[in-house]
Amino acid sequence: MKKMIFPQADHFQIPKALFIGAWKVWFKRFGEHDKWRKGKMPLGHSDLKLYQILEGGERFSIEVTARLMVPWSFRDTEQVDKAFFLMNPDVIRKTKLSDDSEEYGVRLTDQALDYWDSLTFLEQDMFAAYAEARIQADIESPSSHPVIIDDAGIDMIGEDIYPPMVPDKNATPEEYAKALVAWIDEDVFTPMYQRVAVEDSVSTWHDRLEHFFWPKPRNGLMQVSHSADALMYRAQLLAQGIDDGKEWDDEDKELAVKMAEEIFLQAGVPQKDVSWQNIYEVIRSAINKDTESKAKMNSGWSLLASFATHWLNKKEGRTPMICWNSRVSTSILSRLDFILVEAGHDSIPDCFKALGTIPGWGGTRPREMSLKWPDGYRSWKTEVNASEFAYLMVQCLNTEKNEDGSLKYAQMPIPTGGRAPWSMQGVQLVLFSDGY
């Protein structure tokens, strides 16, 4: 059996290697890293909501680990019960935390360790990265309370670096997009991981993208792009079929589910109800810019929409979708908020009222803002309007010129070498890091 089963999450399954990778990551982040093989983790039995457990300072437990493995809708439900152990006897077992303690904990079985050791180093690193993504991604749950597993902070963009240009109060969205592009290009950026600088500071869109990583510094732009390319290719084929009015056959439906689940796995945002019907509706809504859609929408489904529309970058009159998660929304809205106030606004102008915030805690999120931005969580109206505004930034990067006629901004770096026109996906990676 190569799957872990979570009975209290409607029998949700994950690769066994992902759970073992998560076990190792939890020891590294919250326990004693060098003891992960033979170490014991507290059970952490609790019927509290996830945010309440974390507010109590409990991170290093099998209960917290398990809850971050399952989709958001199950994260406020206790996962580690008798059925959990009965379903996964070859991976974990109960044991006393110490010889002189009556308190029980959990350890990995010898079979689990042997299985992990049988994986290639590349496979081990891949699954550990997937587990790390569960911590670094937007952590959603049924509760509206913030779920904070890493420390959050408050950061006021513009406090030290003033934007190089501020449009007139009644300027067009295009002018505000240009102002944001210029500001991000000039602003100094320090790559951060767990709120600690991991590289020297850089500036410009080009250099920011070259220093992108996810979910940890060892996974840079080349590794991330390599793992995403195959999924983007398959998402494009499926989306083009919908755009051409073709019906998906059985093979398309199977590929759609496999593709979506891998996207969610890489991003650390597991979802429930990953059916071909739901995937179809998300892609259809994305390519048609359906602001009234009732299709699935959150940070995970927004990423699927982005993957499925990247090919629209080269289609005149079409708009690729951006992954409007907490980091990307924080980057754009915190900067746009500052520029709008500096331009003389004391409320959000009509042209930006559909841009909404996405909750997220960690790094420098949430950031302090002056205007009252609406909630854009799970909103297709926000998804479409945010994509349209971000695409203005893409167009600015590709067309803005200096007085001598040369391009003002360096072209987008390609992971395998060389440069190309900026795409929505390249822009969103820069914004993703900027919004940490």
Backbone torsions as a table, in degrees:
resi	resn	phi	psi	omega
1	MET	NA	119.0	-177.5
2	LYS	-104.8	17.0	-179.5
3	LYS	-123.7	143.4	167.5
4	MET	-92.0	138.2	-178.0
5	ILE	-115.1	135.8	179.5
6	PHE	-114.3	93.8	-174.5
7	PRO	-58.6	-35.3	-177.3
8	GLN	-82.3	1.7	175.6
9	ALA	-116.6	42.9	179.4
10	ASP	58.3	36.9	179.4
11	HIS	58.9	36.3	174.3
12	PHE	-59.5	143.2	-177.3
13	GLN	-124.2	146.0	173.2
14	ILE	-133.7	159.0	175.1
15	PRO	-58.7	139.3	178.5
16	LYS	-58.3	-36.0	179.9
17	ALA	-64.7	-31.1	177.7
18	LEU	-66.3	-41.9	-180.0
19	PHE	-65.8	-42.2	179.0
20	ILE	-66.1	-38.8	175.5
21	GLY	-62.3	-39.2	177.7
22	ALA	-65.2	-40.4	176.8
23	TRP	-56.2	-46.0	-180.0
24	LYS	-65.1	-42.5	179.8
25	VAL	-63.9	-40.4	-179.8
26	TRP	-64.0	-38.4	176.0
27	PHE	-65.8	-39.3	179.6
28	LYS	-65.4	-43.0	-173.7
29	ARG	-85.0	-36.9	-170.1
30	PHE	-126.1	-6.1	-179.9
31	GLY	-126.3	-140.1	177.8
32	GLU	-110.4	109.2	-170.0
33	HIS	-56.8	-42.2	-173.7
34	ASP	-74.0	-3.4	-178.2
35	LYS	-110.9	15.7	-173.2
36	TRP	-66.1	-30.2	-175.9
37	ARG	-70.6	-44.7	-177.5
38	LYS	-110.4	-1.5	-176.4
39	GLY	-71.8	163.4	-179.5
40	LYS	-117.5	142.2	-179.8
41	MET	-115.0	135.3	177.6
42	PRO	-58.5	149.5	177.4
43	LEU	-64.9	-48.6	-179.8
44	GLY	70.6	30.0	179.1
45	HIS	-50.1	130.6	179.6
46	SER	-163.9	140.9	172.3
47	ASP	-102.6	11.8	176.7
48	LEU	-74.6	162.4	173.8
49	LYS	-70.1	159.2	-175.7
50	LEU	-58.6	-44.8	-177.9
51	TYR	-62.6	-33.7	179.3
52	GLN	-68.6	-39.1	176.9
53	ILE	-61.3	-45.8	-177.9
54	LEU	-69.7	-36.3	176.3
55	GLU	-62.3	-28.3	177.6
56	GLY	-79.5	2.7	176.8
57	GLY	87.0	7.6	-178.1
58	GLU	-92.8	111.4	176.1
59	ARG	-122.3	-36.6	-174.6
60	PHE	-90.3	81.6	176.2
61	SER	-153.7	156.3	179.5
62	ILE	-68.9	-26.9	179.1
63	GLU	-65.9	-46.6	178.7
64	VAL	-65.0	-43.1	178.2
65	THR	-56.6	-48.1	-177.8
66	ALA	-63.9	-40.3	-177.3
67	ARG	-65.4	-30.2	178.6
68	LEU	-82.5	-7.7	175.5
69	MET	-85.0	-22.9	-173.0
70	VAL	-97.7	163.3	177.5
71	PRO	-58.9	157.9	-172.5
72	TRP	-55.5	-34.2	-173.6
73	SER	-69.7	-14.3	-179.3
74	PHE	-106.9	1.6	-169.7
75	ARG	-75.8	-13.1	175.8
76	ASP	-97.4	10.6	-179.6
77	THR	-113.2	136.3	179.2
78	GLU	-58.8	131.1	-176.0
79	GLN	-106.2	-32.1	-173.6
80	VAL	-93.3	93.0	178.3
81	ASP	-126.8	-171.8	-178.4
82	LYS	-58.9	-41.6	-179.7
83	ALA	-63.1	-33.8	179.4
84	PHE	-61.3	-43.6	178.8
85	PHE	-70.5	-38.0	179.8
86	LEU	-65.0	-33.2	-178.2
87	MET	-80.3	-19.8	-173.1
88	ASN	-130.1	49.1	-174.0
89	PRO	-69.6	-21.1	-178.5
90	ASP	-85.9	-1.8	-177.4
91	VAL	-113.6	-45.3	-175.9
92	ILE	-134.1	156.2	173.2
93	ARG	-149.1	153.2	177.7
94	LYS	-74.5	149.1	176.8
95	THR	-160.5	154.0	176.1
96	LYS	-66.7	141.4	-178.0
97	LEU	-64.1	-29.8	176.2
98	SER	-155.7	165.7	-177.3
99	ASP	-63.6	-31.0	-177.3
100	ASP	-103.1	21.6	-179.7
101	SER	-122.0	145.3	174.8
102	GLU	-94.5	-2.5	-179.3
103	GLU	-82.4	135.2	-178.1
104	TYR	-97.5	150.2	174.4
105	GLY	-134.6	-157.0	-176.7
106	VAL	-135.7	146.2	172.1
107	ARG	-137.2	160.8	174.9
108	LEU	-73.8	146.5	176.1
109	THR	-79.3	163.3	176.0
110	ASP	-63.4	-34.7	178.3
111	GLN	-62.2	-38.7	179.2
112	ALA	-65.3	-43.0	179.0
113	LEU	-65.1	-40.9	177.6
114	ASP	-63.2	-40.1	178.7
115	TYR	-63.3	-45.1	178.6
116	TRP	-59.9	-43.3	-179.3
117	ASP	-67.4	-22.8	179.4
118	SER	-77.4	-16.3	178.4
119	LEU	-74.4	151.8	173.8
120	THR	-68.7	160.8	177.7
121	PHE	-60.5	-34.9	179.0
122	LEU	-64.8	-42.7	178.5
123	GLU	-65.1	-41.6	178.5
124	GLN	-60.6	-45.2	-178.8
125	ASP	-66.3	-36.3	-179.8
126	MET	-64.9	-46.3	-177.6
127	PHE	-72.4	-32.2	174.5
128	ALA	-65.2	-36.7	177.1
129	ALA	-66.9	-40.3	177.1
130	TYR	-60.9	-39.6	179.0
131	ALA	-68.0	-40.6	177.7
132	GLU	-61.8	-34.5	-180.0
133	ALA	-63.5	-27.3	178.6
134	ARG	-63.9	-27.2	179.1
135	ILE	-87.7	-40.3	-173.4
136	GLN	-80.1	-23.2	-177.3
137	ALA	-76.0	170.8	171.5
138	ASP	-60.2	123.9	-177.9
139	ILE	-98.6	102.3	-177.8
140	GLU	-96.7	151.6	176.5
141	SER	-152.0	169.1	179.2
142	PRO	-63.9	-22.6	-178.8
143	SER	-81.4	151.4	176.8
144	SER	-85.7	-4.7	179.4
145	HIS	-75.1	148.7	179.9
146	PRO	-65.6	136.6	176.0
147	VAL	-103.9	105.5	-172.3
148	ILE	-116.1	107.7	176.7
149	ILE	-101.1	-25.1	170.2
150	ASP	-114.1	159.0	-177.7
151	ASP	-65.3	136.8	174.1
152	ALA	-100.5	168.6	179.9
153	GLY	-152.5	173.1	178.4
154	ILE	-113.4	130.5	-179.3
155	ASP	-139.4	127.5	179.3
156	MET	-100.2	103.0	177.3
157	ILE	-62.6	137.1	178.9
158	GLY	98.0	-5.3	-177.4
159	GLU	-67.7	-38.3	-178.1
160	ASP	-109.1	-34.7	-177.8
161	ILE	-112.2	114.6	-179.8
162	TYR	-85.1	139.6	-179.5
163	PRO	-60.2	141.4	-177.8
164	PRO	-67.3	-19.6	177.9
165	MET	-147.4	141.3	176.0
166	VAL	-126.0	118.7	-177.7
167	PRO	-66.9	166.3	171.2
168	ASP	-62.7	156.1	-176.2
169	LYS	-54.5	-41.5	-175.9
170	ASN	-99.4	25.3	179.4
171	ALA	-66.6	161.9	-179.6
172	THR	-76.2	161.7	173.9
173	PRO	-55.6	-33.0	178.0
174	GLU	-60.3	-40.3	-179.5
175	GLU	-69.2	-37.1	177.2
176	TYR	-68.9	-36.3	176.6
177	ALA	-63.2	-41.2	177.7
178	LYS	-62.4	-38.9	179.5
179	ALA	-64.6	-41.1	177.8
180	LEU	-64.8	-42.6	179.9
181	VAL	-61.1	-45.0	-179.6
182	ALA	-64.0	-38.9	-178.4
183	TRP	-66.8	-47.7	-179.8
184	ILE	-63.9	-36.7	179.7
185	ASP	-64.4	-37.9	-176.4
186	GLU	-86.7	-29.4	-175.4
187	ASP	-66.0	145.2	178.0
188	VAL	-82.4	134.7	-178.0
189	PHE	-122.6	130.4	177.0
190	THR	-112.8	114.6	177.7
191	PRO	-58.6	126.2	-175.4
192	MET	-121.8	145.8	174.7
193	TYR	-141.0	122.0	-174.0
194	GLN	55.1	39.6	178.3
195	ARG	63.3	22.2	178.1
196	VAL	-122.9	136.0	178.5
197	ALA	-65.0	131.8	-179.4
198	VAL	-113.5	-10.8	177.8
199	GLU	-147.2	169.5	176.4
200	ASP	-67.6	155.5	179.4
201	SER	-68.5	148.5	178.4
202	VAL	-135.4	174.6	172.5
203	SER	-144.9	176.4	-175.4
204	THR	76.0	149.9	178.5
205	TRP	-60.9	-42.4	-178.0
206	HIS	-58.2	-50.6	-176.7
207	ASP	-71.4	-33.5	176.7
208	ARG	-60.1	-45.2	-179.0
209	LEU	-67.0	-38.3	178.9
210	GLU	-62.1	-23.8	-179.2
211	HIS	-101.6	15.0	177.7
212	PHE	-69.3	144.6	170.5
213	PHE	-148.2	157.6	176.5
214	TRP	-165.6	133.8	-4.7
215	PRO	-90.6	-2.1	-179.7
216	LYS	-137.6	161.6	-171.7
217	PRO	-55.4	-29.5	-178.9
218	ARG	-71.6	-14.6	178.9
219	ASN	-101.9	86.2	-175.4
220	GLY	-86.3	-168.1	-174.4
221	LEU	-58.2	-41.6	-177.7
222	MET	-64.6	-44.9	-179.3
223	GLN	-65.8	-43.2	-179.3
224	VAL	-64.0	-44.1	-179.3
225	SER	-65.4	-39.5	-179.1
226	HIS	-61.4	-43.2	-178.1
227	SER	-73.7	-25.4	-177.8
228	ALA	-86.9	-25.9	-172.7
229	ASP	-58.6	-45.8	-177.5
230	ALA	-64.2	-37.2	179.9
231	LEU	-70.9	-38.2	177.5
232	MET	-64.4	-38.5	179.7
233	TYR	-61.8	-47.0	-179.4
234	ARG	-68.5	-37.8	177.6
235	ALA	-63.9	-37.5	178.5
236	GLN	-63.5	-45.1	-179.1
237	LEU	-60.8	-42.9	179.9
238	LEU	-66.4	-41.6	-178.8
239	ALA	-68.3	-39.7	179.5
240	GLN	-65.0	-33.8	175.5
241	GLY	-61.4	-43.8	177.4
242	ILE	-64.1	-43.4	-178.2
243	ASP	-62.8	-31.1	-180.0
244	ASP	-87.2	0.7	178.1
245	GLY	81.0	17.4	-179.4
246	LYS	-87.8	148.5	175.3
247	GLU	-85.9	140.5	175.6
248	TRP	-71.5	135.9	172.5
249	ASP	-89.9	-177.8	-176.0
250	ASP	-61.2	-37.5	178.9
251	GLU	-65.8	-41.8	177.2
252	ASP	-59.3	-43.2	-178.2
253	LYS	-63.5	-42.4	178.7
254	GLU	-65.9	-43.7	179.2
255	LEU	-64.0	-36.4	-179.4
256	ALA	-62.0	-45.9	-179.7
257	VAL	-65.6	-44.7	179.2
258	LYS	-61.5	-44.4	-179.8
259	MET	-62.2	-47.6	-178.0
260	ALA	-64.3	-43.0	-179.2
261	GLU	-63.5	-35.5	178.0
262	GLU	-70.7	-36.3	175.8
263	ILE	-61.9	-46.6	179.8
264	PHE	-64.5	-37.1	179.7
265	LEU	-64.3	-47.8	-179.2
266	GLN	-63.9	-36.5	-176.4
267	ALA	-83.2	-13.3	-179.4
268	GLY	78.0	28.2	-177.9
269	VAL	-127.6	72.3	-178.1
270	PRO	-61.6	141.9	-177.0
271	GLN	-125.0	152.5	169.9
272	LYS	-96.7	170.0	177.8
273	ASP	57.4	42.8	178.2
274	VAL	-85.5	73.9	179.2
275	SER	-101.5	159.8	179.7
276	TRP	-64.3	-32.1	179.2
277	GLN	-63.1	-44.3	179.7
278	ASN	-67.1	-38.5	178.1
279	ILE	-64.0	-43.9	179.2
280	TYR	-57.7	-46.4	-177.2
281	GLU	-66.9	-37.2	177.4
282	VAL	-64.2	-47.6	-179.1
283	ILE	-65.3	-42.8	178.5
284	ARG	-59.6	-43.7	180.0
285	SER	-64.8	-37.5	-177.6
286	ALA	-68.0	-47.6	-176.7
287	ILE	-71.8	-23.0	179.4
288	ASN	-97.7	0.2	-178.5
289	LYS	51.0	52.2	-175.6
290	ASP	-84.4	98.0	-177.3
291	THR	-71.6	-15.9	-179.4
292	GLU	-102.2	9.5	-175.2
293	SER	-60.4	146.1	174.0
294	LYS	-103.9	11.3	179.8
295	ALA	-67.7	164.6	179.1
296	LYS	-56.8	143.8	177.0
297	MET	-158.0	121.2	167.6
298	ASN	-163.3	-165.8	-176.2
299	SER	-61.3	-32.2	179.3
300	GLY	-75.1	-49.5	-179.8
301	TRP	-67.7	-29.6	175.0
302	SER	-63.7	-37.3	177.3
303	LEU	-66.9	-39.9	175.5
304	LEU	-60.1	-42.1	177.8
305	ALA	-60.5	-38.6	178.7
306	SER	-66.4	-46.0	178.5
307	PHE	-59.7	-39.7	-173.7
308	ALA	-78.8	-8.5	-177.3
309	THR	-121.9	8.1	-176.8
310	HIS	-60.9	-29.7	-179.2
311	TRP	-67.6	-14.4	178.8
312	LEU	-77.0	-8.3	176.7
313	ASN	-55.2	-32.0	-175.1
314	LYS	-100.5	8.0	-178.8
315	LYS	-104.2	116.0	-179.3
316	GLU	-63.0	133.2	178.4
317	GLY	83.3	1.4	179.1
318	ARG	-110.8	157.8	-177.2
319	THR	-126.9	114.5	172.3
320	PRO	-70.0	149.1	-179.7
321	MET	-84.8	145.1	173.6
322	ILE	-96.2	151.8	173.1
323	CYS	-81.2	98.9	-174.7
324	TRP	-88.6	77.9	177.6
325	ASN	-101.8	-171.8	-174.5
326	SER	-65.9	-35.5	-177.9
327	ARG	-71.2	-48.1	-179.5
328	VAL	-64.2	-44.5	179.7
329	SER	-65.1	-37.0	178.0
330	THR	-63.5	-43.2	179.9
331	SER	-59.4	-52.6	-175.8
332	ILE	-70.2	-48.4	-172.9
333	LEU	-70.5	-36.6	179.7
334	SER	-66.0	-37.9	178.4
335	ARG	-75.6	-43.3	179.3
336	LEU	-63.7	-38.7	177.3
337	ASP	-56.6	-47.8	-178.7
338	PHE	-63.8	-44.4	-178.2
339	ILE	-66.0	-40.2	179.2
340	LEU	-62.9	-41.8	178.4
341	VAL	-64.6	-43.4	178.8
342	GLU	-64.3	-29.2	178.9
343	ALA	-78.6	-8.9	176.0
344	GLY	111.0	8.2	-180.0
345	HIS	-85.2	138.6	171.9
346	ASP	-114.0	4.8	173.5
347	SER	-150.8	166.2	-176.9
348	ILE	-75.3	124.6	178.7
349	PRO	-66.7	156.7	-174.4
350	ASP	-54.9	-35.7	-175.1
351	CYS	-68.5	-13.6	-179.4
352	PHE	-117.6	6.3	-174.1
353	LYS	-68.5	-18.0	178.8
354	ALA	-85.9	-6.7	176.6
355	LEU	-79.3	125.0	-175.8
356	GLY	-126.6	157.4	-179.1
357	THR	-78.9	154.0	173.9
358	ILE	-121.4	124.6	-177.5
359	PRO	-64.9	138.7	177.8
360	GLY	-167.4	139.6	-177.1
361	TRP	-132.8	129.9	-178.5
362	GLY	142.8	154.1	-176.4
363	GLY	62.5	-121.5	178.7
364	THR	-104.8	14.5	179.1
365	ARG	-97.9	141.2	0.0
366	PRO	-80.7	154.5	178.7
367	ARG	-103.4	150.4	179.8
368	GLU	-75.5	132.0	177.6
369	MET	-132.1	157.3	-174.5
370	SER	-91.9	-33.8	-177.5
371	LEU	-93.3	159.4	-177.5
372	LYS	-94.8	91.7	-179.9
373	TRP	-79.6	142.1	-179.5
374	PRO	-73.1	166.3	175.8
375	ASP	-79.7	121.0	-179.7
376	GLY	-106.1	11.6	-175.8
377	TYR	-66.2	128.4	178.6
378	ARG	60.9	29.3	-177.9
379	SER	-110.2	121.3	174.9
380	TRP	-71.2	-28.3	176.2
381	LYS	-62.1	-44.1	176.8
382	THR	-66.6	-43.5	-179.5
383	GLU	-55.8	-48.1	-177.3
384	VAL	-69.4	-46.3	-178.3
385	ASN	-67.8	-36.7	176.5
386	ALA	-64.7	-38.8	178.6
387	SER	-65.5	-40.6	179.2
388	GLU	-63.8	-40.1	179.1
389	PHE	-69.5	-43.3	179.7
390	ALA	-62.9	-33.0	180.0
391	TYR	-69.4	-25.7	171.7
392	LEU	-63.7	-35.1	177.0
393	MET	-68.3	-39.6	176.3
394	VAL	-59.2	-47.5	-178.3
395	GLN	-64.8	-36.5	177.0
396	CYS	-63.2	-46.6	179.6
397	LEU	-58.5	-32.7	-175.8
398	ASN	-90.6	-13.7	-173.5
399	THR	-124.9	-22.6	-176.4
400	GLU	-63.3	133.6	-175.2
401	LYS	-126.1	156.1	173.4
402	ASN	-80.0	174.9	-178.9
403	GLU	-62.0	-28.4	-179.0
404	ASP	-85.2	3.9	177.8
405	GLY	91.4	-5.9	178.9
406	SER	-79.4	156.9	178.4
407	LEU	-63.7	135.2	-178.0
408	LYS	-71.3	-34.1	-176.0
409	TYR	-116.3	138.4	177.8
410	ALA	-60.9	144.3	-179.5
411	GLN	-67.6	167.3	-175.8
412	MET	-69.8	129.4	177.2
413	PRO	-69.7	140.6	177.5
414	ILE	-99.5	132.4	-175.6
415	PRO	-54.0	-33.6	-178.9
416	THR	-87.9	2.4	-179.8
417	GLY	114.3	148.4	-179.8
418	GLY	91.1	-173.4	-177.8
419	ARG	-139.2	161.6	-179.9
420	ALA	-152.9	166.3	175.4
421	PRO	-57.7	149.8	-179.9
422	TRP	-67.0	142.7	176.6
423	SER	-116.9	167.2	176.5
424	MET	-59.7	-38.4	-177.2
425	GLN	-68.2	-38.0	176.4
426	GLY	-65.6	-41.7	178.5
427	VAL	-63.3	-42.6	-176.1
428	GLN	-68.9	-27.4	175.6
429	LEU	-67.0	-41.4	176.7
430	VAL	-63.7	-45.0	179.5
431	LEU	-65.2	-35.8	179.0
432	PHE	-59.6	-44.1	177.9
433	SER	-71.5	-39.4	-178.8
434	ASP	-63.3	-30.1	-177.4
435	GLY	-91.1	8.5	179.1
436	TYR	-67.9	NA	NA
